[in-house]
Amino acid sequence: MLDEAGERARKIRPQYAEGPLVRAAWARNQAEAELIQGLLLEQGVPSMVKRTRGFDVPDFLAAGPRDIFIPASGADIARDVLASTPAADAPRAATTPWVQ
């Protein structure tokens, strides 16, 4: 029986795990970053999440933007996966300007 790390490692396709790390996406918080990582992992692309520069505040561990990095060999498939998600096509919520 494999642990969680073993299960994740079994999903990674070796052809997408080569080359230097490149920034593939960004997320608004930790939860969104983990969702993106899950989408990439389902296609065999390994990823790493790192806090965006300048937003390392220990009091807000789960808050703040994150950068998602992947190996260069998985960049094309990652772009296709992230572009085909329903959220990528969804219109942004209309915001009303604040009136004084």
Salt bridges, closest charged atoms under 4 A:
GLU32 OE1 - ARG28 NH2 2.86
GLU42 OE2 - LYS11 NZ 3.10
ASP56 OD1 - ARG51 NE 3.43
ASP67 OD1 - ARG23 NE 2.91
ASP76 OD1 - ARG79 NH1 3.10
